[in-house]
Amino acid sequence: MIDSPEPLTCCFIITSMPVGGAETLLVNLMRRMDPRWVRPEIICLKEPGPLGDEIASEFPLHANLIGGKYDVAVVPRLARLLRTRGADAVVTVGAGDKMFWGRAAARLAGVPVIASALHSTGWPDGVGRLNRLLTPITDAFIGVADSHGEFLREFEKFPAPKVNVIRNGVDCDRFHADHDARQSVIDELGLPSEAKIIGIVAALRPEKNHEMLVEAVAKLQDRHPLLHALIVGDGPERADIETHCRRLDVVDRVHLLGNRSDTPRLLAAMDVFTLCSLNEASPVSILEALACETPVVSTNVGSIRETVIPGQTGTLVDSEDVDGFANAITDLLGNSQTRESMGRQGRTLVVETGSLTSMVQGYQDLIHEIHSRKRTQGKSVAVLARAKTSGHSRAAASGMITSP
């Protein structure tokens, strides 16, 4: 840890704050930051969203800064706000417009530290050509896993010295095994006492591919007559998922629970956690499930293989392989000893490599390291400028330099 003479104001710039993995991660990060080191603020280009409203009483929150996708006036607008807030650092969260506008505004405002935290490896969060144009003014690109950092270097072509890996982290005190959780969820939802419970925690967006889980439930209902699936989260795909459930006649098996504040209890109640995303980096929901000692069946995308280790913490299947997905789920449902062993190994892995404490420390250290380096560089430039000016003055006085 670096000795810090003063706390630094860090503004996180994001589009909005719906209930999603990256947004929840940001809330947890801000809540755990030491205000003696970093004073976090959040800037939502659009509306605050549910999580923004939730934390508005805890941190300075600024919203509704942009009028539309091509509102270029957002740059001076953001720059004025950053100057007013005395921002020492800007961290854009995710790719897309906020990554471009946020860094451009930070540069215009003279913010010393400019960084971009990225949380996935493709559509809908591709970096794009315009965002790559601002690479020279960016001090750091933050990946969330080792293979994600490699992706940022090899695919996105960001300079290796600027790529930093800070692993996603979860609160292992909040997320843990809870042997009472299963019965309480069964009672709440009116499920059979012998129910097999699987589930997913993810915003209802296209790239999360919830329909794959619905199709797996339909394929498994004969093999597991008491199988029930919990879908935790909300979003624009809800109506389509409900339609898919009706089409496959599994409405009574798939429970769309919406956004919940008791995610640890729901995860601890599951026999198997599932994720069927089309792309990811290092999903927080998987870390949370493993911290609750719940094994995982997931598509093999992004950096998931770093946490879902076949034979140890769960099973991986190819993207969109519904049959493989269903078979992997049924294999785990049929072997309680394997589930328990994977769950224990999963929690150990998260405690050792994916704690919230280490993630917070990583961000605080990175921000201070860059700020300290830039300040030192600035002083060096100032000293050189003064020396040059002084040399020119002495030369002019001796008649060696004449003014035009």
FENCOR-V254374 format. One record per pair of residues at least 24 apart in sequence whose ideal C-beta (glycine too) atoms are under 6 Angstrom apart, sorted by the first residue. I is the first residue (numbers start at 1). GAP is how many residues later the second one is. If there is no record, write none. Layout:
I	GAP
I	GAP
//
This chain:
2	366
4	33
4	364
7	29
7	30
7	32
8	30
8	80
8	81
8	363
9	30
9	77
9	78
9	79
10	28
10	30
10	79
10	357
11	30
11	32
11	76
11	79
12	30
12	79
12	81
13	30
13	79
13	85
13	89
14	30
14	79
14	84
15	30
15	31
15	83
16	28
16	30
16	31
16	33
17	31
17	32
17	34
17	35
18	31
19	31
19	32
19	240
20	183
21	262
21	263
22	72
22	97
23	28
25	259
26	67
27	24
27	28
28	328
29	331
30	29
32	324
32	328
33	327
37	327
38	326
45	53
74	27
75	29
75	30
78	27
79	26
79	29
79	30
82	27
82	29
83	26
87	24
88	24
88	283
89	24
89	278
90	24
91	24
91	26
92	24
93	24
94	25
94	31
95	30
95	32
99	32
100	30
100	31
103	31
103	35
107	30
112	259
112	262
113	26
113	254
113	257
113	258
114	24
114	25
115	24
115	25
116	25
117	25
119	162
120	159
120	160
120	161
121	30
121	158
121	160
121	181
122	157
127	29
139	231
140	24
142	24
144	24
144	137
144	138
145	137
145	158
145	161
147	156
148	133
148	155
164	202
166	193
166	196
167	187
168	114
168	116
169	185
169	186
169	187
169	189
169	190
170	117
170	118
170	121
170	186
171	185
172	119
172	179
172	183
174	90
175	89
175	113
175	116
175	117
177	91
177	115
177	116
178	90
181	84
181	87
181	88
182	87
185	84
189	66
191	37
192	34
194	32
195	31
195	33
196	28
196	30
196	31
196	75
196	137
197	31
197	72
197	73
197	74
198	31
198	74
198	76
199	30
199	31
199	71
200	31
200	74
201	31
201	62
201	84
202	31
203	30
203	32
204	29
204	30
204	31
204	33
204	34
205	30
207	71
207	72
208	69
209	67
209	68
209	69
210	31
211	33
212	64
212	110
213	61
213	63
214	30
214	31
214	40
215	107
216	106
216	109
216	110
217	33
217	36
217	37
218	30
218	32
219	107
220	106
220	110
223	107
228	25
229	25
230	25
230	27
231	25
232	25
232	28
232	34
234	24
234	25
267	25
267	27
268	24
270	24
272	25
272	57
272	60
277	24
280	24
287	63
287	67
290	56
290	57
290	60
291	56
291	59
293	50
293	54
294	49
295	37
295	44
295	47
295	48
297	31
297	32
312	33
313	29
313	32
313	33
314	28
//
